Amino acid sequence: MPASKNSAPPQPKTPRAAAKSSLPTREEISLRAYQIYLERNGAPGNPFEDWTRAERELLADAPKPRRKPSPKTQAA
């Protein structure tokens, strides 16, 4: 029996999608940059520096992708 026209074919899961989820989103960076602004009690500052600091902090907290050892480094 052929598949019905109403059902969508299953979408394959790609490793790229899983790796991408570990990176901070624009919304997360924006929120952290705003928190940095609030930490200095709203005093004037540089929004670009707040953004880059937030990005650095969030990337440092992100889990590092694990790589398989290359054949040269595997124990015999």
N, CA, C and O atoms as a MOPAC input file, in Angstrom:
PM7 MOZYME 1SCF
protein

 N      0.84600 1    -1.17400 1     0.00000 1
 C      0.00000 1     0.00000 1     0.00000 1
 C      0.89100 1     1.23700 1     0.00000 1
 O      1.75600 1     1.34500 1     0.86900 1
 N      0.72300 1     2.18200 1    -0.93800 1
 C      1.57200 1     3.38100 1    -0.99900 1
 C      1.27300 1     4.32200 1     0.15800 1
 O      0.18000 1     4.31100 1     0.72500 1
 N      2.26400 1     5.13200 1     0.49500 1
 C      2.11000 1     6.11800 1     1.58000 1
 C      1.08300 1     7.16400 1     1.17200 1
 O      0.98700 1     7.53800 1     0.00300 1
 N      0.32300 1     7.62900 1     2.15000 1
 C     -0.69400 1     8.63500 1     1.84700 1
 C     -0.03200 1     9.97300 1     1.53800 1
 O      1.09700 1    10.23100 1     1.95500 1
 N     -0.73500 1    10.80500 1     0.81700 1
 C     -0.19800 1    12.10700 1     0.42600 1
 C     -0.11300 1    13.06700 1     1.60200 1
 O      0.64200 1    14.03800 1     1.54900 1
 N     -0.87000 1    12.81600 1     2.66000 1
 C     -0.89300 1    13.71400 1     3.81200 1
 C      0.28400 1    13.52400 1     4.75600 1
 O      0.59500 1    14.42700 1     5.53300 1
 N      0.94800 1    12.37200 1     4.70800 1
 C      2.05600 1    12.15600 1     5.63500 1
 C      3.36700 1    12.64400 1     5.02300 1
 O      3.66900 1    12.36900 1     3.86200 1
 N      4.12900 1    13.36400 1     5.82100 1
 C      5.41000 1    13.89600 1     5.35300 1
 C      6.48500 1    12.83900 1     5.55700 1
 O      6.41700 1    12.06300 1     6.51000 1
 N      7.47000 1    12.80100 1     4.67600 1
 C      8.55300 1    11.83200 1     4.86300 1
 C      9.36400 1    12.20700 1     6.10000 1
 O      9.50100 1    13.38800 1     6.42100 1
 N      9.90000 1    11.20800 1     6.79100 1
 C     10.67700 1    11.52000 1     7.99500 1
 C     11.92300 1    12.32800 1     7.63600 1
 O     12.57100 1    12.07300 1     6.62100 1
 N     12.24300 1    13.29400 1     8.47500 1
 C     13.41900 1    14.13700 1     8.25800 1
 C     14.63600 1    13.47700 1     8.89300 1
 O     14.59000 1    13.12400 1    10.07200 1
 N     15.72200 1    13.30100 1     8.14700 1
 C     16.92300 1    12.70100 1     8.73900 1
 C     17.56000 1    13.65000 1     9.74500 1
 O     17.56800 1    14.86600 1     9.55200 1
 N     18.08600 1    13.08600 1    10.80600 1
 C     18.79000 1    13.89600 1    11.80000 1
 C     20.23900 1    14.02700 1    11.35500 1
 O     20.89600 1    13.04000 1    11.02300 1
 N     20.71600 1    15.24800 1    11.35700 1
 C     22.08500 1    15.48800 1    10.91900 1
 C     22.96200 1    15.80300 1    12.11300 1
 O     22.48400 1    16.41000 1    13.07100 1
 N     24.23300 1    15.41300 1    12.09400 1
 C     25.12200 1    15.74500 1    13.20000 1
 C     25.32100 1    17.24900 1    13.33800 1
 O     25.59800 1    17.73800 1    14.43400 1
 N     25.18400 1    17.98600 1    12.24200 1
 C     25.37300 1    19.43100 1    12.27300 1
 C     24.32800 1    20.08900 1    13.17700 1
 O     24.64200 1    21.03600 1    13.89700 1
 N     23.09400 1    19.59300 1    13.14200 1
 C     22.03100 1    20.16200 1    13.97500 1
 C     22.33600 1    19.95400 1    15.44700 1
 O     22.08400 1    20.84800 1    16.25500 1
 N     22.86800 1    18.80900 1    15.81500 1
 C     23.19800 1    18.53800 1    17.20900 1
 C     24.35000 1    19.42300 1    17.67600 1
 O     24.32700 1    19.92700 1    18.79900 1
 N     25.34900 1    19.61300 1    16.83100 1
 C     26.49000 1    20.44700 1    17.21000 1
 C     26.08000 1    21.91000 1    17.31600 1
 O     26.58900 1    22.64300 1    18.16400 1
 N     25.17200 1    22.32600 1    16.46700 1
 C     24.75900 1    23.72300 1    16.45300 1
 C     24.02700 1    24.10200 1    17.73800 1
 O     24.09500 1    25.25000 1    18.17500 1
 N     23.32100 1    23.13300 1    18.35000 1
 C     22.53500 1    23.44000 1    19.53800 1
 C     23.41400 1    23.78300 1    20.73300 1
 O     22.93000 1    24.39300 1    21.68600 1
 N     24.69400 1    23.40700 1    20.71000 1
 C     25.56600 1    23.70900 1    21.84100 1
 C     26.08200 1    25.15000 1    21.79800 1
 O     26.64000 1    25.63200 1    22.78400 1
 N     25.90700 1    25.83300 1    20.68300 1
 C     26.34000 1    27.21700 1    20.57600 1
 C     25.26000 1    28.14000 1    21.13100 1
 O     24.07200 1    27.84500 1    21.00200 1
 N     25.65800 1    29.25100 1    21.74700 1
 C     24.64100 1    30.17400 1    22.26500 1
 C     23.86900 1    30.83700 1    21.13100 1
 O     24.42500 1    31.12100 1    20.06900 1
 N     22.59300 1    31.07900 1    21.36600 1
 C     21.75000 1    31.74300 1    20.37300 1
 C     21.91400 1    33.25500 1    20.50300 1
 O     22.45900 1    33.75100 1    21.48900 1
 N     21.43500 1    33.97900 1    19.49000 1
 C     21.46500 1    35.44600 1    19.54800 1
 C     20.68200 1    35.93900 1    20.75000 1
 O     21.07100 1    36.91400 1    21.39300 1
 N     19.58300 1    35.27200 1    21.05200 1
 C     18.75400 1    35.67100 1    22.18800 1
 C     19.52100 1    35.50000 1    23.50900 1
 O     19.44700 1    36.36200 1    24.38500 1
 N     20.25000 1    34.39700 1    23.65000 1
 C     21.03100 1    34.16000 1    24.86700 1
 C     22.14500 1    35.20100 1    25.01200 1
 O     22.39200 1    35.70300 1    26.10800 1
 N     22.81100 1    35.51800 1    23.90600 1
 C     23.87700 1    36.52000 1    23.94100 1
 C     23.29700 1    37.88400 1    24.28800 1
 O     23.86600 1    38.62700 1    25.08800 1
 N     22.16600 1    38.20400 1    23.68100 1
 C     21.51700 1    39.48000 1    23.94600 1
 C     21.12600 1    39.60300 1    25.41800 1
 O     21.32300 1    40.65400 1    26.02800 1
 N     20.58000 1    38.54500 1    25.98200 1
 C     20.18400 1    38.55900 1    27.38400 1
 C     21.39300 1    38.74300 1    28.29000 1
 O     21.34700 1    39.51900 1    29.24400 1
 N     22.47700 1    38.02800 1    27.99300 1
 C     23.68300 1    38.16600 1    28.82000 1
 C     24.27200 1    39.56700 1    28.69200 1
 O     24.73500 1    40.13100 1    29.68300 1
 N     24.26200 1    40.13800 1    27.48300 1
 C     24.76700 1    41.49800 1    27.29200 1
 C     23.93400 1    42.49200 1    28.10700 1
 O     24.47500 1    43.43700 1    28.68100 1
 N     22.63500 1    42.27900 1    28.15500 1
 C     21.76700 1    43.14000 1    28.95800 1
 C     22.07400 1    42.97900 1    30.45200 1
 O     22.06400 1    43.95900 1    31.19800 1
 N     22.34400 1    41.75300 1    30.88300 1
 C     22.72200 1    41.52200 1    32.28100 1
 C     24.02000 1    42.25600 1    32.62000 1
 O     24.15300 1    42.80600 1    33.71300 1
 N     24.96400 1    42.26800 1    31.70100 1
 C     26.21900 1    42.99500 1    31.91000 1
 C     25.93500 1    44.48200 1    32.07600 1
 O     26.50800 1    45.13900 1    32.94500 1
 N     25.04600 1    45.00800 1    31.23800 1
 C     24.62700 1    46.40800 1    31.34200 1
 C     24.01200 1    46.68500 1    32.71500 1
 O     24.31100 1    47.70100 1    33.34200 1
 N     23.16300 1    45.78700 1    33.17000 1
 C     22.53400 1    45.96400 1    34.47800 1
 C     23.54200 1    45.85300 1    35.62300 1
 O     23.39600 1    46.51600 1    36.65000 1
 N     24.56600 1    45.01100 1    35.44300 1
 C     25.59700 1    44.85000 1    36.47400 1
 C     26.34800 1    46.15200 1    36.73700 1
 O     26.82500 1    46.38000 1    37.84900 1
 N     26.45500 1    46.99700 1    35.72800 1
 C     27.11800 1    48.28800 1    35.94100 1
 C     26.08100 1    49.37600 1    36.24000 1
 O     26.34800 1    50.56800 1    36.08600 1
 N     24.88500 1    48.93400 1    36.67400 1
 C     23.79400 1    49.82500 1    37.09100 1
 C     23.34800 1    50.78800 1    36.00000 1
 O     22.95800 1    51.91900 1    36.28900 1
 N     23.40400 1    50.35200 1    34.76600 1
 C     22.92700 1    51.17200 1    33.65600 1
 C     23.85300 1    52.31700 1    33.29600 1
 O     23.47600 1    53.19700 1    32.52100 1
 N     25.05700 1    52.31900 1    33.84500 1
 C     26.01200 1    53.37700 1    33.51200 1
 C     26.36800 1    53.26900 1    32.02800 1
 O     26.34700 1    52.17400 1    31.46600 1
 N     26.69500 1    54.39400 1    31.39100 1
 C     27.05800 1    54.34900 1    29.97300 1
 C     28.21400 1    53.38700 1    29.72500 1
 O     29.12900 1    53.25600 1    30.53800 1
 N     28.14500 1    52.73900 1    28.61300 1
 C     29.18900 1    51.79500 1    28.22500 1
 C     29.14400 1    51.59500 1    26.72900 1
 O     28.51800 1    52.36800 1    26.00400 1
 N     29.80900 1    50.55800 1    26.27600 1
 C     29.87300 1    50.25800 1    24.85700 1
 C     29.05700 1    48.98800 1    24.59600 1
 O     29.46800 1    47.90600 1    25.01500 1
 N     27.91800 1    49.09500 1    23.91800 1
 C     27.09000 1    47.91300 1    23.65400 1
 C     27.83200 1    46.81700 1    22.89400 1
 O     27.58000 1    45.63300 1    23.12000 1
 N     28.73600 1    47.19300 1    22.00400 1
 C     29.50800 1    46.19200 1    21.26100 1
 C     30.39900 1    45.39900 1    22.21500 1
 O     30.49600 1    44.17800 1    22.09900 1
 N     31.04700 1    46.08200 1    23.15300 1
 C     31.88700 1    45.39100 1    24.13000 1
 C     31.05200 1    44.48700 1    25.03000 1
 O     31.48700 1    43.39200 1    25.38700 1
 N     29.84900 1    44.94300 1    25.40100 1
 C     28.95100 1    44.10200 1    26.19700 1
 C     28.59500 1    42.83300 1    25.42100 1
 O     28.59200 1    41.73300 1    25.97500 1
 N     28.29500 1    43.00400 1    24.13500 1
 C     27.91800 1    41.87100 1    23.29300 1
 C     29.07300 1    40.87600 1    23.16600 1
 O     28.87900 1    39.67300 1    23.33600 1
 N     30.25900 1    41.37300 1    22.87100 1
 C     31.39000 1    40.46300 1    22.67700 1
 C     31.77500 1    39.77100 1    23.98800 1
 O     32.16400 1    38.60300 1    23.98500 1
 N     31.66600 1    40.49100 1    25.10300 1
 C     31.94500 1    39.86800 1    26.40200 1
 C     30.92800 1    38.76100 1    26.68000 1
 O     31.29400 1    37.67400 1    27.12600 1
 N     29.66200 1    39.04000 1    26.41600 1
 C     28.61500 1    38.04200 1    26.61800 1
 C     28.86100 1    36.81700 1    25.74000 1
 O     28.72100 1    35.68100 1    26.19200 1
 N     29.22200 1    37.05600 1    24.50000 1
 C     29.49100 1    35.96400 1    23.56700 1
 C     30.65900 1    35.11000 1    24.05600 1
 O     30.57700 1    33.88200 1    24.04800 1
 N     31.74400 1    35.75700 1    24.47900 1
 C     32.91000 1    35.02600 1    24.99800 1
 C     32.53900 1    34.18100 1    26.21200 1
 O     32.92200 1    33.01400 1    26.30300 1
 N     31.78800 1    34.77400 1    27.14700 1
 C     31.40700 1    34.04800 1    28.35600 1
 C     30.55300 1    32.83000 1    28.02800 1
 O     30.77400 1    31.74500 1    28.56600 1
 N     29.58600 1    33.01200 1    27.14900 1
 C     28.70200 1    31.90500 1    26.81500 1
 C     29.42600 1    30.81900 1    26.03000 1
 O     29.16000 1    29.63200 1    26.22500 1
 N     30.32900 1    31.21100 1    25.15400 1
 C     31.09800 1    30.20900 1    24.41200 1
 C     32.03700 1    29.44000 1    25.33600 1
 O     32.27100 1    28.24900 1    25.12800 1
 N     32.57400 1    30.10500 1    26.34700 1
 C     33.45500 1    29.43500 1    27.30500 1
 C     32.68300 1    28.41500 1    28.13100 1
 O     33.23600 1    27.39200 1    28.53400 1
 N     31.39500 1    28.69400 1    28.38600 1
 C     30.56300 1    27.78800 1    29.17300 1
 C     29.97400 1    26.65500 1    28.34300 1
 O     29.49700 1    25.66500 1    28.89700 1
 N     30.00200 1    26.79100 1    27.01700 1
 C     29.40500 1    25.78900 1    26.13500 1
 C     30.22800 1    24.50400 1    26.18200 1
 O     31.45500 1    24.55200 1    26.27500 1
 N     29.55500 1    23.35800 1    26.11700 1
 C     30.30500 1    22.09600 1    26.10600 1
 C     31.14000 1    21.98500 1    24.84100 1
 O     30.68700 1    22.33300 1    23.75100 1
 N     32.34100 1    21.50400 1    24.99600 1
 C     33.24200 1    21.33400 1    23.86000 1
 C     32.87600 1    20.04200 1    23.12600 1
 O     32.62700 1    19.02100 1    23.76600 1
 N     32.84200 1    20.07300 1    21.79000 1
 C     32.53900 1    18.84500 1    21.05500 1
 C     33.66600 1    17.83900 1    21.23800 1
 O     34.84600 1    18.18900 1    21.19000 1
 N     33.28200 1    16.58700 1    21.44800 1
 C     34.28800 1    15.54200 1    21.62700 1
 C     34.65100 1    14.96700 1    20.27400 1
 O     33.77900 1    14.64900 1    19.46500 1
 N     35.94200 1    14.83900 1    20.03600 1
 C     36.41800 1    14.29600 1    18.77200 1
 C     36.94300 1    12.90200 1    19.00200 1
 O     37.50800 1    12.59900 1    20.05300 1
 N     36.75300 1    12.05500 1    18.00800 1
 C     37.31600 1    10.70900 1    18.07500 1
 C     38.80800 1    10.81000 1    17.81300 1
 O     39.22800 1    11.61500 1    16.98100 1
 N     39.61300 1    10.02000 1    18.49600 1
 C     41.05100 1    10.06400 1    18.22000 1
 C     41.33800 1     9.56400 1    16.80800 1
 O     40.66900 1     8.66600 1    16.29700 1
 N     42.33100 1    10.16100 1    16.20400 1
 C     42.70700 1     9.72600 1    14.85600 1
 C     43.39300 1     8.36800 1    14.95300 1
 O     43.86400 1     7.99200 1    16.02600 1
 N     43.45700 1     7.63100 1    13.85100 1
 C     44.08600 1     6.30800 1    13.88400 1
 C     45.53700 1     6.36300 1    14.37200 1
 O     46.02300 1     5.39700 1    14.96300 1
 N     46.22600 1     7.46500 1    14.13700 1
 C     47.61900 1     7.56900 1    14.56100 1
 C     47.74900 1     7.63900 1    16.08500 1
 O     48.74800 1     7.17900 1    16.63800 1
 N     46.74900 1     8.21200 1    16.77200 1
 C     46.86300 1     8.39200 1    18.20700 1
 C     46.24700 1     7.25800 1    19.01200 1
 O     46.38800 1     7.23000 1    20.23400 1
 N     45.56600 1     6.32300 1    18.35700 1
 C     44.96000 1     5.20500 1    19.07000 1
 C     46.04100 1     4.22200 1    19.49200 1
 O     47.00600 1     3.97800 1    18.76800 1
 N     45.85300 1     3.66700 1    20.67800 1
 C     46.82000 1     2.66600 1    21.17200 1
 C     46.68000 1     1.37600 1    20.37700 1
 O     45.57800 1     1.00400 1    19.97400 1
 N     47.78800 1     0.70400 1    20.15700 1
 C     47.77400 1    -0.53700 1    19.38500 1
 C     47.45200 1    -1.72200 1    20.25200 1
 O     47.39900 1    -2.84900 1    19.76100 1

